[in-house]
Amino acid sequence: MIMEDCLFCKIVSGKVPAARVHEDAAHLAFLDLYPANKGHTLVIPKKHYAHFSQIHGQEVGSYIEFVQKIASAIKKSLKADGINVFLNEGKAAGQVIFHAHFHVLPRFEGDGLEFKANRLEYSDEEEKRAFARKISEAITRD
């Protein structure tokens, strides 16, 4: 399914140009227009999903394998010291284009990029167990 108002669907259909890295029948990898490092690649399913969590079964497995292939090629071809693979799901997480996509970002020693996270602590072991239980219960309900 292609969404007419989705930028990434327009890239898939060829209506919007992109520097394509690799594609197969179900997936497409292309360079980010505003890379954090040169070679920063976006990897999408060609079928429209607003969020990664909407992809199920064999589709998610083949998608992850495709992302892994792209990450390996980026690291090898660019002689990167490391790779970040991440996605943002939902506006609160920084998702701007609502078509599921992974960022594959080549990293180099001294590149100056930093990903900083808050270092929160649970108030006690009971609070930690309550969070674990809440997440676990959501898994068993699905």
C-alpha positions as CSV (number, residue, x, y, z in Angstrom):
1,M,0.0,0.0,0.0
2,I,1.3,3.5,-1.0
3,M,0.1,6.6,0.8
4,E,-0.2,9.5,-1.7
5,D,0.7,12.2,0.9
6,C,3.8,10.3,2.3
7,L,7.2,11.5,1.2
8,F,8.8,8.1,1.5
9,C,6.0,6.5,-0.5
10,K,6.7,9.1,-3.2
11,I,10.3,8.1,-3.1
12,V,9.3,4.4,-3.5
13,S,7.1,5.2,-6.5
14,G,9.8,7.4,-8.1
15,K,7.7,10.6,-7.8
16,V,10.4,12.1,-5.6
17,P,14.1,11.5,-6.4
18,A,16.5,10.0,-3.8
19,A,20.1,8.7,-3.8
20,R,19.1,5.0,-3.8
21,V,21.6,2.8,-2.1
22,H,20.0,-0.6,-2.5
23,E,16.5,-2.1,-2.9
24,D,14.7,-5.4,-3.2
25,A,11.1,-6.2,-3.8
26,A,10.0,-5.1,-0.3
27,H,12.6,-2.6,1.0
28,L,14.5,0.5,0.0
29,A,17.6,2.1,1.3
30,F,18.5,5.7,0.4
31,L,20.8,8.5,1.7
32,D,19.3,10.9,4.2
33,L,19.0,14.4,2.8
34,Y,20.4,15.9,6.0
35,P,23.0,13.4,7.2
36,A,24.5,13.4,10.6
37,N,27.6,11.8,8.9
38,K,28.1,11.3,5.2
39,G,26.7,7.9,4.3
40,H,23.7,8.2,6.8
41,T,21.1,6.0,5.2
42,L,17.4,5.5,5.7
43,V,16.0,2.0,5.3
44,I,12.2,1.6,4.7
45,P,9.7,-1.0,3.9
46,K,8.2,-0.2,0.5
47,K,4.8,-0.9,1.9
48,H,3.5,2.0,4.0
49,Y,3.5,1.5,7.7
50,A,3.4,4.6,9.8
51,H,5.2,2.9,12.7
52,F,7.7,0.0,13.0
53,S,5.4,-1.7,15.6
54,Q,2.8,-2.2,12.9
55,I,5.0,-4.6,10.9
56,H,4.5,-8.2,11.8
57,G,5.6,-11.8,11.2
58,Q,7.9,-12.5,8.3
59,E,7.8,-9.0,7.1
60,V,9.5,-7.6,10.2
61,G,12.2,-10.4,10.0
62,S,13.0,-9.7,6.4
63,Y,13.1,-6.0,7.1
64,I,15.6,-6.4,9.9
65,E,17.7,-8.6,7.7
66,F,17.7,-5.9,5.0
67,V,18.7,-3.3,7.6
68,Q,21.5,-5.5,8.7
69,K,22.8,-5.9,5.1
70,I,22.8,-2.2,4.7
71,A,24.6,-1.6,8.0
72,S,27.3,-4.1,7.1
73,A,27.8,-2.6,3.7
74,I,28.1,0.9,5.1
75,K,30.6,-0.1,7.7
76,K,32.7,-2.0,5.2
77,S,32.6,0.4,2.3
78,L,33.1,3.6,4.3
79,K,35.6,2.0,6.7
80,A,33.5,3.2,9.6
81,D,34.7,2.6,13.1
82,G,31.1,1.8,14.2
83,I,27.4,2.0,13.2
84,N,24.3,3.4,15.0
85,V,21.1,1.8,13.9
86,F,18.0,3.4,15.4
87,L,14.4,4.4,14.7
88,N,12.1,7.0,16.1
89,E,8.5,5.8,16.6
90,G,6.0,8.6,17.3
91,K,6.3,12.3,17.6
92,A,7.5,12.2,21.2
93,A,10.4,10.1,20.0
94,G,11.3,12.5,17.3
95,Q,9.6,10.8,14.3
96,V,9.1,13.4,11.6
97,I,8.0,11.4,8.6
98,F,5.4,8.8,9.5
99,H,6.6,6.0,7.4
100,A,8.5,3.4,9.4
101,H,12.3,3.8,8.9
102,F,15.6,2.9,10.4
103,H,18.5,5.3,10.4
104,V,21.8,3.6,9.7
105,L,24.5,6.0,10.7
106,P,28.2,5.4,10.1
107,R,30.4,6.4,13.0
108,F,34.0,7.5,13.1
109,E,36.3,8.0,16.0
110,G,36.3,11.8,16.8
111,D,33.2,12.6,14.6
112,G,31.8,14.7,17.4
113,L,28.4,13.1,17.4
114,E,26.9,12.4,20.8
115,F,23.7,10.6,21.8
116,K,23.0,11.5,25.4
117,A,20.3,9.9,27.5
118,N,18.9,10.8,30.9
119,R,20.3,8.6,33.6
120,L,17.2,8.1,35.7
121,E,17.0,5.7,38.6
122,Y,14.0,3.8,39.9
123,S,13.1,4.8,43.4
124,D,13.4,1.2,44.7
125,E,13.2,-2.4,43.6
126,E,9.5,-2.5,43.9
127,E,9.0,0.4,41.4
128,K,11.4,-1.4,39.0
129,R,9.5,-4.7,39.3
130,A,6.2,-2.8,38.8
131,F,7.5,-1.4,35.4
132,A,8.8,-4.8,34.4
133,R,5.4,-6.4,35.3
134,K,3.4,-3.8,33.4
135,I,5.5,-4.4,30.2
136,S,5.4,-8.2,30.6
137,E,1.6,-8.1,31.0
138,A,1.2,-6.1,27.8
139,I,3.3,-8.8,25.9
140,T,1.2,-11.7,27.2
141,R,-2.1,-9.9,26.3
142,D,-1.0,-9.5,22.6
